[in-house]
Amino acid sequence: MTGASARRAAGAALCLVMLVSVGAVLTACDGGKPTAAASHRATASRTAAGVRGRIVSRTGSGRRSPSGTGELPVPAPLVPFGTSGGTGTGTWRAAGRHVDGVPAVYETALVPPGGTRPAGIAWMDTALLSARLYSGSKSPGGGPYRFTAPVQPAQAVSLVAAFNGGFKMADAHGGYYTEGRVIDPLVQGAASLVIYAGGRVTVGAWGTDVRMTPGVVAVRQNLVPLVADGRPTALAASAHWQAWGSTCGVSSCAASVPGIEHQWRSGAGVTSDGALVYVVGPELDPLQLAQLLARAGVERGMQLDINPSWPVFVSYTPASPHSPAAPSNGSKLLATTQQGPWTFFEPWARDFITMSARPSGPVTS
């Protein structure tokens, strides 16, 4: 058996085990109640991420990725926070369409510090996947755009995963650049998801970690950094959770109902070797979101959209390698998100990011 064959066989075995174990965790998301912020902010880990995820190599793959850079190492299991967790918590399973026979997306779940309900975590191999920003009529507004929902058949044949973008621009305190146009002025220091001409994607503070270059094709800014140098930022760890956006109340999103700290939140960030990580959970405050990102190995991270109606991550697994992604072959990272596999195949008014099988050719940075 070749190295690549052995790796694929091992991956298949892992997937079978984790479909049972992690599936049990994700379908348990309906239980539990919000935890008061004081219960975990009083701990010594207030500004620390704790043990971060180790990265181990994909031993024996013996294969170069289509970009010629080689696939990234598979993420090692994540250490749960304290005694929280359950069977399969922190253990990754392959998800979505394979790229050249190799999994490019892995998923797991972790209960955040002080929490009771698991959050979903997705790890994406940016050596195998190419990112694209889709723009909507409400965020950022101002179209028309070439790339907007619904995803078209030409793009569906390589689609592996997709996830939500950020706030509407009036609330994002940042800018938006796509398709050669500045839709909203880019803001110095803002948390930015940046996509380059070759499909490479990264996250960082604008003007410090990332900046405009000839290769930049899209910038999506949302608030300020949530994770920096592998740790929650001071604002993420502060008691000023309202700085991270207005939230829905316990029973309603009406403006007359007071918002709550522990609400649906999503975020994304990059690891030291360039993998993209996405997190979504139903009862998260900003610090918990930052801690989850950091535990998954994120060095620089940002909050994306919040509240029940918007966060979603979907992976697509068509029946054959070159068949199109479709709502019928999509799977949600977290079963309880309101949006789902159909979201990106409808005229959705919000921005989102797709991750597709990378075409042959060098990565452009």
C-alpha positions as CSV (number, residue, x, y, z in Angstrom):
1,M,0.0,0.0,0.0
2,T,1.4,3.4,-1.0
3,G,1.7,6.2,1.6
4,A,-1.2,8.0,0.0
5,S,-3.3,4.9,0.1
6,A,-2.5,4.3,3.7
7,R,-3.3,7.8,4.6
8,R,-6.7,7.7,2.8
9,A,-7.5,4.4,4.5
10,A,-6.6,5.8,7.9
11,G,-8.7,8.9,7.1
12,A,-11.7,6.8,6.2
13,A,-11.4,4.8,9.5
14,L,-11.1,8.1,11.4
15,C,-14.2,9.4,9.7
16,L,-16.2,6.4,10.6
17,V,-15.3,6.6,14.3
18,M,-15.8,10.3,14.5
19,L,-19.2,10.3,12.6
20,V,-20.5,8.5,15.7
21,S,-18.6,10.3,18.5
22,V,-18.6,13.9,17.3
23,G,-22.1,13.5,15.9
24,A,-23.3,12.7,19.4
25,V,-21.7,15.9,20.7
26,L,-23.2,18.1,18.0
27,T,-26.7,16.8,18.3
28,A,-26.6,17.5,22.0
29,C,-26.5,21.3,21.4
30,D,-30.0,21.9,22.5
31,G,-29.3,21.4,26.2
32,G,-27.8,23.7,28.7
33,K,-28.4,27.3,29.8
34,P,-26.2,30.5,29.5
35,T,-23.4,30.7,32.0
36,A,-22.8,34.0,33.8
37,A,-19.7,35.9,32.6
38,A,-18.3,36.0,36.2
39,S,-18.0,32.2,36.3
40,H,-15.1,32.1,33.9
41,R,-13.8,35.6,33.8
42,A,-12.7,35.2,37.4
43,T,-10.3,32.4,36.4
44,A,-6.6,32.8,36.0
45,S,-7.0,32.2,32.3
46,R,-8.8,35.5,31.7
47,T,-6.4,36.6,29.0
48,A,-4.7,33.2,28.2
49,A,-5.9,30.7,25.7
50,G,-4.6,27.7,27.6
51,V,-3.0,24.8,25.8
52,R,-3.3,25.5,22.1
53,G,-3.8,22.8,19.5
54,R,-0.7,21.0,18.3
55,I,-0.2,20.2,14.6
56,V,1.1,16.9,13.5
57,S,2.2,15.9,10.0
58,R,0.1,13.9,7.5
59,T,2.5,11.0,7.7
60,G,3.1,9.0,4.6
61,S,0.9,11.0,2.2
62,G,3.8,11.3,-0.2
63,R,1.7,13.8,-2.3
64,R,2.0,17.3,-3.3
65,S,-1.0,19.5,-3.4
66,P,-2.2,21.0,-6.8
67,S,-0.6,24.3,-5.8
68,G,2.8,22.6,-5.5
69,T,3.2,23.6,-1.9
70,G,2.1,20.3,-0.2
71,E,-1.0,20.0,2.0
72,L,-0.8,21.3,5.5
73,P,-0.3,19.0,8.5
74,V,-3.5,17.5,9.9
75,P,-4.5,19.2,13.2
76,A,-4.0,17.1,16.4
77,P,-6.8,16.5,18.8
78,L,-7.7,19.6,20.9
79,V,-7.5,19.4,24.7
80,P,-10.9,20.2,26.3
81,F,-11.2,23.0,28.7
82,G,-11.2,21.6,32.3
83,T,-13.5,18.6,32.6
84,S,-16.1,19.9,30.1
85,G,-16.7,17.8,27.0
86,G,-17.9,14.4,26.0
87,T,-17.2,11.5,23.7
88,G,-15.3,12.7,20.7
89,T,-14.9,16.3,22.0
90,G,-11.8,17.8,20.5
91,T,-11.2,15.0,18.1
92,W,-11.3,15.9,14.4
93,R,-13.2,14.2,11.6
94,A,-12.8,14.8,7.9
95,A,-15.7,16.7,6.3
96,G,-16.6,17.8,2.8
97,R,-15.4,17.1,-0.7
98,H,-11.9,15.7,-0.9
99,V,-9.3,17.6,-3.0
100,D,-7.2,15.2,-5.1
101,G,-8.3,12.4,-2.9
102,V,-7.3,14.2,0.3
103,P,-9.6,15.7,3.0
104,A,-9.2,19.5,3.1
105,V,-11.7,20.2,5.9
106,Y,-11.8,18.8,9.4
107,E,-14.4,19.4,12.1
108,T,-14.7,19.0,15.8
109,A,-16.5,20.4,18.9
110,L,-15.4,21.9,22.2
111,V,-17.3,23.2,25.2
112,P,-16.0,26.7,26.0
113,P,-14.6,27.6,29.4
114,G,-17.5,28.1,31.8
115,G,-20.0,26.9,29.2
116,T,-22.2,23.8,28.9
117,R,-23.1,23.7,25.1
118,P,-20.5,22.7,22.5
119,A,-19.3,25.0,19.8
120,G,-18.4,23.7,16.4
121,I,-14.8,24.2,15.0
122,A,-13.8,23.8,11.4
123,W,-10.1,23.6,10.2
124,M,-9.4,24.3,6.5
125,D,-6.3,23.5,4.5
126,T,-5.5,26.7,2.6
127,A,-2.9,24.8,0.5
128,L,-5.7,22.8,-1.0
129,L,-8.5,25.3,-0.9
130,S,-9.1,28.7,-2.6
131,A,-11.2,31.4,-0.9
132,R,-13.6,33.8,-2.5
133,L,-15.7,36.6,-1.0
134,Y,-19.4,36.7,-2.1
135,S,-21.2,40.0,-1.6
136,G,-24.8,40.7,-0.8
137,S,-27.4,43.5,-1.3
138,K,-27.5,44.2,2.5
139,S,-23.9,43.5,3.4
140,P,-22.0,45.2,2.0
141,G,-24.8,46.6,-0.3
142,G,-23.9,48.8,-3.3
143,G,-23.8,46.1,-6.0
144,P,-24.2,44.7,-8.5
145,Y,-21.5,42.1,-7.9
146,R,-20.1,39.3,-10.1
147,F,-20.0,37.0,-7.1
148,T,-23.2,37.1,-5.1
149,A,-25.7,34.4,-3.9
150,P,-26.8,32.0,-5.2
151,V,-23.6,30.1,-6.0
152,Q,-23.6,29.3,-9.7
153,P,-23.1,25.8,-11.3
154,A,-19.6,26.8,-12.5
155,Q,-18.5,27.4,-8.9
156,A,-20.5,24.6,-7.4
157,V,-18.4,21.9,-9.1
158,S,-15.4,22.8,-6.9
159,L,-17.2,24.1,-3.8
160,V,-16.0,22.4,-0.6
161,A,-17.3,24.7,2.2
162,A,-18.9,28.1,2.9
163,F,-19.4,30.3,5.9
164,N,-21.0,33.6,6.9
165,G,-19.3,37.0,6.7
166,G,-19.5,39.9,9.2
167,F,-21.9,42.6,10.3
168,K,-23.7,45.0,8.1
169,M,-21.3,47.8,7.3
170,A,-23.0,50.4,9.5
171,D,-22.1,48.2,12.5
172,A,-18.8,46.7,11.3
173,H,-16.6,49.7,12.1
174,G,-14.5,48.7,9.1
175,G,-14.3,48.6,5.4
176,Y,-15.0,46.3,2.4
177,Y,-13.0,45.9,-0.8
178,T,-13.9,43.5,-3.6
179,E,-13.9,43.1,-7.4
180,G,-11.6,46.1,-7.8
181,R,-13.8,48.5,-5.8
182,V,-13.7,50.1,-2.4
183,I,-17.3,49.6,-1.2
184,D,-16.5,51.1,2.3
185,P,-13.1,52.7,3.2
186,L,-10.7,50.3,4.8
187,V,-9.9,51.2,8.4
188,Q,-6.4,51.1,10.0
189,G,-6.2,48.5,12.8
190,A,-9.5,46.8,11.9
191,A,-9.7,43.0,12.0
192,S,-9.5,42.0,8.3
193,L,-10.1,38.8,6.4
194,V,-8.0,39.2,3.2
195,I,-8.1,37.2,0.0
196,Y,-5.4,37.2,-2.6
197,A,-5.5,36.6,-6.4
198,G,-4.5,33.0,-6.1
199,G,-7.2,32.3,-3.5
200,R,-4.9,32.4,-0.5
201,V,-6.7,33.8,2.6
202,T,-5.4,35.2,5.9
203,V,-6.7,37.2,8.9
204,G,-5.0,40.1,10.7
205,A,-5.0,43.8,11.7
206,W,-5.1,46.1,8.7
207,G,-1.9,48.1,8.3
208,T,0.0,45.9,10.7
209,D,-0.4,42.2,9.8
210,V,-2.0,42.8,6.4
211,R,-2.1,45.7,4.0
212,M,-3.1,46.5,0.4
213,T,-0.8,45.0,-2.2
214,P,-1.3,44.3,-6.0
215,G,-2.3,40.8,-5.2
216,V,-5.2,41.6,-2.8
217,V,-8.6,40.9,-4.4
218,A,-10.9,41.2,-1.3
219,V,-10.9,42.6,2.2
220,R,-13.7,42.1,4.7
221,Q,-13.3,44.0,7.9
222,N,-15.3,43.5,11.1
223,L,-14.5,45.3,14.4
224,V,-11.0,44.9,15.9
225,P,-8.9,41.8,16.4
226,L,-10.3,39.2,18.8
227,V,-7.1,37.1,19.0
228,A,-3.5,38.4,18.6
229,D,-0.3,36.5,19.1
230,G,-2.3,33.3,19.9
231,R,-4.2,34.9,22.8
232,P,-7.5,36.7,23.3
233,T,-7.0,40.5,23.0
234,A,-7.5,42.7,26.0
235,L,-10.9,43.9,24.7
236,A,-12.0,40.3,24.2
237,A,-11.1,39.6,27.8
238,S,-12.7,42.7,29.2
239,A,-16.1,43.0,30.7
240,H,-17.2,45.3,27.9
241,W,-18.9,42.7,25.8
242,Q,-21.2,45.2,24.1
243,A,-18.1,46.4,22.2
244,W,-18.5,43.2,20.1
245,G,-21.9,44.1,18.7
246,S,-25.6,44.3,19.8
247,T,-27.1,41.0,20.6
248,C,-30.6,39.5,20.7
249,G,-32.4,38.9,24.0
250,V,-33.2,35.6,25.5
251,S,-36.6,35.3,23.8
252,S,-36.5,37.9,21.0
253,C,-34.3,40.0,18.8
254,A,-36.7,43.0,19.1
255,A,-34.9,46.2,19.9
256,S,-37.0,46.6,23.1
257,V,-35.6,43.3,24.5
258,P,-32.3,43.6,26.3
259,G,-29.4,41.8,24.6
260,I,-27.5,39.0,26.4
261,E,-23.8,38.4,26.6
262,H,-23.9,34.7,25.8
263,Q,-25.4,34.6,22.3
264,W,-24.7,33.0,19.0
265,R,-21.3,34.1,17.8
266,S,-18.9,33.1,15.0
267,G,-15.3,33.9,14.3
268,A,-12.3,33.0,12.0
269,G,-8.6,33.1,12.2
270,V,-5.3,31.7,10.9
271,T,-2.8,29.3,12.5
272,S,1.0,29.7,12.4
273,D,1.2,27.5,9.3
274,G,-1.6,29.2,7.5
275,A,-4.7,27.0,8.1
276,L,-8.0,28.8,8.3
277,V,-10.1,28.1,11.4
278,Y,-13.8,28.9,11.9
279,V,-15.8,28.7,15.2
280,V,-19.5,29.0,15.8
281,G,-21.5,28.4,19.0
282,P,-24.9,29.2,20.5
283,E,-23.9,30.6,23.9
284,L,-20.7,32.4,23.6
285,D,-19.3,35.7,24.9
286,P,-16.4,37.3,23.1
287,L,-13.8,35.8,25.5
288,Q,-15.1,32.3,25.0
289,L,-15.1,32.7,21.2
290,A,-11.5,34.0,21.4
291,Q,-10.5,31.1,23.7
292,L,-11.9,28.5,21.3
293,L,-10.1,30.0,18.4
294,A,-6.8,30.1,20.3
295,R,-7.3,26.5,21.5
296,A,-7.6,25.5,17.9
297,G,-4.2,27.1,17.2
298,V,-5.2,30.5,15.8
299,E,-2.6,33.2,16.0
300,R,-4.7,36.0,14.6
301,G,-8.5,35.9,14.8
302,M,-11.6,38.1,14.4
303,Q,-15.3,37.9,15.2
304,L,-17.7,37.5,12.3
305,D,-21.5,37.7,12.5
306,I,-23.5,37.1,15.6
307,N,-27.1,36.4,16.8
308,P,-29.2,33.4,15.8
309,S,-30.1,34.3,12.2
310,W,-26.7,34.6,10.6
311,P,-23.8,32.3,11.7
312,V,-23.4,29.1,9.6
313,F,-20.7,26.8,8.3
314,V,-21.5,24.2,5.7
315,S,-19.3,21.5,4.1
316,Y,-20.4,19.9,0.8
317,T,-19.8,16.2,-0.1
318,P,-21.1,15.4,-3.6
319,A,-21.5,11.8,-4.7
320,S,-18.5,12.0,-7.1
321,P,-15.4,14.2,-7.1
322,H,-16.5,16.6,-9.8
323,S,-20.2,16.7,-9.1
324,P,-21.6,20.0,-8.0
325,A,-22.2,21.0,-4.4
326,A,-25.9,21.4,-3.7
327,P,-28.1,21.8,-0.6
328,S,-28.8,18.0,-0.8
329,N,-25.2,17.1,-0.2
330,G,-24.4,19.8,2.4
331,S,-23.8,19.3,6.1
332,K,-23.9,21.9,8.9
333,L,-21.0,22.1,11.2
334,L,-23.4,22.7,14.1
335,A,-26.8,21.2,13.8
336,T,-28.6,24.0,15.6
337,T,-27.7,26.9,13.3
338,Q,-30.7,28.5,11.7
339,Q,-29.0,28.8,8.3
340,G,-27.9,25.7,6.4
341,P,-26.8,24.1,3.2
342,W,-29.5,25.9,1.2
343,T,-28.4,29.4,2.3
344,F,-25.6,29.9,-0.3
345,F,-27.8,28.5,-3.1
346,E,-30.6,31.1,-2.5
347,P,-30.6,34.9,-3.2
348,W,-29.1,35.6,0.3
349,A,-28.6,39.3,1.0
350,R,-25.5,38.9,3.2
351,D,-21.8,38.4,2.4
352,F,-20.1,35.1,2.8
353,I,-16.9,33.2,2.0
354,T,-16.5,30.1,-0.1
355,M,-13.7,27.6,0.1
356,S,-13.2,25.6,-3.1
357,A,-10.8,23.0,-4.4
358,R,-7.7,24.9,-5.5
359,P,-7.0,24.8,-9.2
360,S,-3.5,23.9,-10.5
361,G,-0.9,26.6,-10.3
362,P,1.1,28.5,-7.8
363,V,-0.4,30.2,-4.8
364,T,-0.3,34.0,-5.3
365,S,0.4,36.1,-2.3
